[in-house]
């Protein structure tokens, strides 16, 4: 059982899958290739290898792992499981996995380990509420930490739900879950948090695609965790639409120790937000920042600045938004270099807004290529991506200034930045953040 990348956290997917396989009587070894190397002895020992692929980066790395495994044991059965398992199935020249299990993978993995070929399955039936088994994984101290109030805290990642009720067109979740949400049993989440706390965690990351997809369940879970561990902080991902739809949840989350909320703002162009079917406008995003801060919760927006529809003015407006909402210190600079991914099965395929921009499928990058109608925007993206990579470790504020200058000079605009915090002012001092910026 191996993980390649899970946003810098101890991989929940492997812990969950391990619980299912041990429960079915199988022997399991776990390795996280994000922090360890795959030992030849483990490859020699295994009768089967299951690779967790919950996101695009994980899937690309997993393809390399399969090469390593197959070089040593050409006949060893390999399975991909997780959100990205099926992406690359049709269009990658030869699929390196014998089995593919997307969605609710536990039962499919057990069946596969028992010798039943699940084919290329998307499974959405409810999983048993087993408590993830984490003993086979590296300790929490080897993963990303939360920086908060001048100290670093160990972090454990759990999920109260999987799937999503929404169908944003650029997102891989609806490709598998098609608007469905699967709750994780409350008792299993609580027991997982208990064992993470016992292992030293002082902050919990909720890895749910959206924490308020099942609002009553999530609020119950968070309240129960707070009763058991009153000093624990947590973060969760919540879409703008939900932040505004459930205002009464915000004080509850704050009181239960919410350190920050990640929210996929993506763009401040309403036409791009419509192309992506995000269900919010730029004005809504502004309102969400203000609503969260009214309860002392800081937002860490994620952005998708580079799409086929992005204009240079959109980029200037995005940077103006960040400044006017005092968010410079709340955004990891890598977010400014994110370019739209169009994987196999993407809901954007077939959209009239997307079709004219598409090129060939790139099997090494596991996605459809696309070009911006204005090559200058693609060049600007490449410049920003290079700059962000070269500035790893530099203070985000400084990197922001450099990118901001690049964008404004490309726009040929003399328009000055708005005053910092002109619309909303955030907390003074360091904002809570992880030691490792994440990307999908
Ligand atoms: S972007 Fe978020 S809200 Fe939209 S479909 Fe994906 S997980 Fe759901």
Boltz pocket constraint, residues with backbone or C-beta under 6 A from the ligand:
constraints:
  - pocket:
      binder: B
      contacts: [[A, 163], [A, 164], [A, 165], [A, 166], [A, 167], [A, 168], [A, 171], [A, 172], [A, 173], [A, 174], [A, 209], [A, 210], [A, 239], [A, 264]]
      max_distance: 6.0
